[in-house]
Amino acid sequence: MLQEGDLVFRRGTGIASRLVLAADQKGMYSHIGIVICQDSIWQVIHAVPGEPDFRGDPDRVKMEPVQRFFARDRAACGALMRVQGDPVRNRLAARQALACYEAGMLFDHRYDLSDTTRIYCTELVQRCYLKEGTDLAEGRITPVSLPALNGSYILPSDISNNSQIKLIYQFQ
């Protein structure tokens, strides 16, 4: 069912997820990652805050099994979506994400799209596909004005509403 470059979305269970959902009026998901197969294990690469693997683990781009990404303590619901068209492009986008993981790229707590040294979840997926010639957000950048989040951001719905993305599986 999975293919490299597939997109996985989840609605998280924490405060950060509630903040994203408050900002993303068009969406039902607060987080996104990209699927890759490493050593015959399906993994998700995603940029995430507040999910350390060990004491002192900084917020960063992570790679973890799909089952852990969708674990009940992290996901109230979720979806698997596929970018239609070129599966080679999708695999190459997944490899771009792997390079971000291997570089130890840190999470961007300022959510600043102009900062190329740190990254947040939707920015990671958008950047990886953009390097392969596909603008998943189709130019959408959402202005947000909330007490804790004020600026313009790529939100999960900016990507999930892409006309080239097909829903493969969803759970509640």
One Martini backbone bead per residue (centre of mass of N, CA, C, O) as a GRO file, in nm:
protein
  172
    1MET     BB    1   0.056   0.064  -0.019
    2LEU     BB    2   0.324   0.187  -0.001
    3GLN     BB    3   0.520   0.480  -0.101
    4GLU     BB    4   0.757   0.662  -0.194
    5GLY     BB    5   0.644   0.995  -0.103
    6ASP     BB    6   0.436   0.973   0.075
    7LEU     BB    7   0.172   1.116   0.265
    8VAL     BB    8   0.143   1.201   0.613
    9PHE     BB    9  -0.132   1.250   0.834
   10ARG     BB   10  -0.207   1.429   1.146
   11ARG     BB   11  -0.376   1.448   1.456
   12GLY     BB   12  -0.284   1.565   1.727
   13THR     BB   13  -0.267   1.575   2.110
   14GLY     BB   14  -0.151   1.857   2.147
   15ILE     BB   15  -0.099   2.192   2.168
   16ALA     BB   16   0.030   2.238   1.890
   17SER     BB   17  -0.205   2.114   1.734
   18ARG     BB   18  -0.422   2.315   1.824
   19LEU     BB   19  -0.285   2.559   1.698
   20VAL     BB   20  -0.289   2.466   1.405
   21LEU     BB   21  -0.600   2.424   1.388
   22ALA     BB   22  -0.668   2.722   1.447
   23ALA     BB   23  -0.515   2.821   1.183
   24ASP     BB   24  -0.651   2.570   1.011
   25GLN     BB   25  -0.960   2.605   0.873
   26LYS     BB   26  -0.923   2.379   0.617
   27GLY     BB   27  -0.840   2.155   0.831
   28MET     BB   28  -0.761   1.819   1.008
   29TYR     BB   29  -0.448   1.868   1.024
   30SER     BB   30  -0.116   1.915   1.207
   31HIS     BB   31   0.056   1.693   1.040
   32ILE     BB   32   0.361   1.600   0.846
   33GLY     BB   33   0.494   1.346   0.620
   34ILE     BB   34   0.743   1.123   0.473
   35VAL     BB   35   0.790   0.838   0.285
   36ILE     BB   36   1.019   0.559   0.359
   37CYS     BB   37   1.254   0.300   0.272
   38GLN     BB   38   1.443   0.137   0.537
   39ASP     BB   39   1.553  -0.162   0.567
   40SER     BB   40   1.250  -0.268   0.505
   41ILE     BB   41   1.128   0.000   0.645
   42TRP     BB   42   0.865   0.192   0.716
   43GLN     BB   43   0.897   0.545   0.708
   44VAL     BB   44   0.905   0.867   0.876
   45ILE     BB   45   0.962   1.198   0.774
   46HIS     BB   46   0.994   1.460   1.029
   47ALA     BB   47   0.911   1.773   1.172
   48VAL     BB   48   0.943   1.793   1.538
   49PRO     BB   49   0.803   1.878   1.839
   50GLY     BB   50   0.815   1.710   2.149
   51GLU     BB   51   0.980   1.416   2.043
   52PRO     BB   52   1.188   1.261   2.208
   53ASP     BB   53   1.428   0.987   2.215
   54PHE     BB   54   1.601   1.150   2.430
   55ARG     BB   55   1.781   1.295   2.650
   56GLY     BB   56   1.840   1.604   2.485
   57ASP     BB   57   1.666   1.598   2.242
   58PRO     BB   58   1.621   1.773   1.975
   59ASP     BB   59   1.440   1.947   1.772
   60ARG     BB   60   1.368   1.759   1.467
   61VAL     BB   61   1.448   1.558   1.223
   62LYS     BB   62   1.275   1.253   1.173
   63MET     BB   63   1.287   0.886   1.202
   64GLU     BB   64   1.002   0.661   1.177
   65PRO     BB   65   0.781   0.446   1.209
   66VAL     BB   66   0.464   0.448   1.108
   67GLN     BB   67   0.343   0.340   1.376
   68ARG     BB   68   0.459   0.574   1.551
   69PHE     BB   69   0.332   0.815   1.407
   70PHE     BB   70   0.026   0.667   1.462
   71ALA     BB   71   0.010   0.669   1.746
   72ARG     BB   72  -0.223   0.730   1.993
   73ASP     BB   73  -0.033   0.947   2.147
   74ARG     BB   74  -0.020   1.122   1.847
   75ALA     BB   75  -0.306   1.013   1.706
   76ALA     BB   76  -0.643   1.076   1.635
   77CYS     BB   77  -0.576   1.097   1.324
   78GLY     BB   78  -0.549   0.991   0.965
   79ALA     BB   79  -0.335   0.993   0.657
   80LEU     BB   80  -0.295   0.873   0.319
   81MET     BB   81  -0.103   1.021   0.054
   82ARG     BB   82  -0.077   1.085  -0.309
   83VAL     BB   83   0.130   1.180  -0.557
   84GLN     BB   84   0.063   1.223  -0.866
   85GLY     BB   85   0.245   1.049  -1.119
   86ASP     BB   86   0.578   1.053  -1.050
   87PRO     BB   87   0.750   0.811  -0.871
   88VAL     BB   88   1.038   0.920  -0.895
   89ARG     BB   89   0.989   1.195  -0.769
   90ASN     BB   90   0.890   1.086  -0.497
   91ARG     BB   91   1.153   0.939  -0.422
   92LEU     BB   92   1.334   1.192  -0.437
   93ALA     BB   93   1.187   1.346  -0.214
   94ALA     BB   94   1.251   1.139   0.006
   95ARG     BB   95   1.562   1.177  -0.021
   96GLN     BB   96   1.562   1.470   0.070
   97ALA     BB   97   1.458   1.407   0.354
   98LEU     BB   98   1.691   1.224   0.435
   99ALA     BB   99   1.906   1.448   0.422
  100CYS     BB  100   1.785   1.613   0.655
  101TYR     BB  101   1.816   1.395   0.866
  102GLU     BB  102   2.127   1.338   0.831
  103ALA     BB  103   2.191   1.653   0.903
  104GLY     BB  104   2.019   1.741   1.162
  105MET     BB  105   1.778   1.910   1.130
  106LEU     BB  106   1.614   2.162   1.275
  107PHE     BB  107   1.362   2.300   1.431
  108ASP     BB  108   1.127   2.568   1.354
  109HIS     BB  109   1.001   2.783   1.599
  110ARG     BB  110   0.942   3.037   1.391
  111TYR     BB  111   0.832   2.966   1.110
  112ASP     BB  112   1.063   3.036   0.881
  113LEU     BB  113   1.085   3.034   0.537
  114SER     BB  114   1.374   3.192   0.512
  115ASP     BB  115   1.492   2.960   0.684
  116THR     BB  116   1.737   2.707   0.585
  117THR     BB  117   1.838   2.574   0.878
  118ARG     BB  118   1.534   2.537   0.940
  119ILE     BB  119   1.232   2.325   1.011
  120TYR     BB  120   0.907   2.237   0.921
  121CYS     BB  121   0.688   2.009   0.820
  122THR     BB  122   0.568   2.147   0.560
  123GLU     BB  123   0.837   2.258   0.461
  124LEU     BB  124   0.976   1.992   0.410
  125VAL     BB  125   0.784   1.878   0.196
  126GLN     BB  126   0.787   2.116   0.005
  127ARG     BB  127   1.095   2.129  -0.046
  128CYS     BB  128   1.135   1.840  -0.158
  129TYR     BB  129   0.939   1.875  -0.401
  130LEU     BB  130   1.057   2.137  -0.522
  131LYS     BB  131   1.335   2.005  -0.597
  132GLU     BB  132   1.141   1.816  -0.806
  133GLY     BB  133   0.914   2.035  -0.937
  134THR     BB  134   0.691   2.050  -0.689
  135ASP     BB  135   0.407   2.241  -0.580
  136LEU     BB  136   0.209   2.149  -0.326
  137ALA     BB  137   0.087   2.444  -0.244
  138GLU     BB  138   0.028   2.616  -0.497
  139GLY     BB  139   0.114   2.902  -0.344
  140ARG     BB  140   0.021   2.848  -0.062
  141ILE     BB  141  -0.009   3.097   0.202
  142THR     BB  142  -0.097   3.139   0.537
  143PRO     BB  143  -0.248   3.370   0.720
  144VAL     BB  144  -0.170   3.445   1.070
  145SER     BB  145  -0.367   3.554   1.380
  146LEU     BB  146  -0.217   3.478   1.674
  147PRO     BB  147  -0.071   3.499   1.971
  148ALA     BB  148   0.147   3.247   1.893
  149LEU     BB  149   0.068   3.310   1.574
  150ASN     BB  150   0.239   3.537   1.338
  151GLY     BB  151   0.183   3.498   0.990
  152SER     BB  152   0.326   3.303   0.724
  153TYR     BB  153   0.213   2.972   0.619
  154ILE     BB  154   0.249   2.630   0.583
  155LEU     BB  155  -0.017   2.422   0.580
  156PRO     BB  156  -0.159   2.123   0.557
  157SER     BB  157  -0.392   2.224   0.360
  158ASP     BB  158  -0.201   2.345   0.142
  159ILE     BB  159  -0.139   2.044   0.054
  160SER     BB  160  -0.404   1.860   0.065
  161ASN     BB  161  -0.544   2.062  -0.166
  162ASN     BB  162  -0.413   1.926  -0.387
  163SER     BB  163  -0.506   1.806  -0.702
  164GLN     BB  164  -0.261   1.567  -0.702
  165ILE     BB  165  -0.389   1.451  -0.440
  166LYS     BB  166  -0.446   1.124  -0.301
  167LEU     BB  167  -0.651   0.932  -0.125
  168ILE     BB  168  -0.585   0.614   0.039
  169TYR     BB  169  -0.603   0.665   0.364
  170GLN     BB  170  -0.826   0.656   0.660
  171PHE     BB  171  -0.854   0.764   1.011
  172GLN     BB  172  -1.039   0.797   1.344
   0.00000   0.00000   0.00000
